[in-house]
Amino acid sequence: AAAATGFGDPWRIETDLRRTALGRRTVLFPSGVAEALAGLAIYDAGMLLLIVGAIVFVRLQVFTAYHIPTRSMEPTLHGDRDDGDRILVNRLAGTPERWQIWVFEGWGTERKNYVKRCAGLPNERLRIREGDLYVNDELVRKDGDEYEALLTPLWSWDDVHARIAKGGARGDEYVDAFYDEHFDTWEKVSGTWDLHITEGYAAEAPAAGADAVLRWAGPLQNDLYDPETGERDDGYHDCPDLRVTAEVELADPAAQVTLRLTRGASSYEARLGSDGVEVIADGAVVAASTASALRPGRPSTVSFSQVDRVLRLDVDGALLRHDLPQPENPRLNATSAILGFRVHDGAARIRPILVERDVYYTPDLDNDDVVLGPHDFYMLGDTSENSHDSRRNGAVPPARLVGRPVFVVWPPARWRIPR
């Protein structure tokens, strides 16, 4: 059997004939450990070295692993000295584009790897105001994948249930825990509201000329939210760039539901009814659609956002958009925000699904504009108040760039593509 196996292997036959012709040793049938090791060296060493060489080349020149030790990129990448994400980095990713995450080798004589998001590109003049990025005096408005990637959860309906279930609560204990968390998060300002553990908040038809109002309790700031505990690490800045997603159902054909966001003195509303939907900015209708009208008795998934001074209303996948004018002289810090729902002219049910905020950048200590050179990249952490980045240390040259993260490889529970 050994002979048949050996004679049927073209690679081994070629090796034996070549070595015999050169007068070198062959090991056709090893009779002991020493001869077995000699046979391994003769027949397999070249292939093993080739495999090891390929692994080393890929490891050093194409992909490398990196551990996230700090929280500067939360929640995009989880940082912890012991339990931080381990990411696979593509060293051949080319040149950074805006909003991409990159690993680089620090500044000056430092040889410590950092992972941040690229905010500024060569030859740009940057300014950070009200948490937003301005490039050459123009507000950068994120769209598509960048818009989605930089939204950070502040609260989730599903997380509430998951936390209570994980805590082992049952029966009345479960219901009490559910109510306690909702009453801490949502405030019944006016009208009669009934909270159901699966259906959400049901508002009775208010009296003529009155509204039933449900509002987010407390300030809306650039907090860091922990879905496991429901706790939020308090941010230091008001964050009016928000998106709220909810399930809305009209009980009466005449009923209307309004989602309201504010930014200081400015008010932005999404008015939803059976005759159509409208987007309203400071009292003026800026977008409308009759095709997206809500059907009484049938729930619709609605999301409404004001991010980068862009209003977006999505009703069951149909999008209305309006770009607000950018301020001529933006403030250093953003103004306060309010998030709420209003029901009028009938009864309706609202189940808040998700509340998210946009990334909030803080400027450098001097609050000055930053002018980048022809080869400079400006790197910022997503958790701006807890990030050692270009605001303090300056731009990053191409020679310092290591590569772009392509996958979170550890722990398995957090496998994902970072964006």
Disulfide bonds with the S-S distance in Angstrom:
none
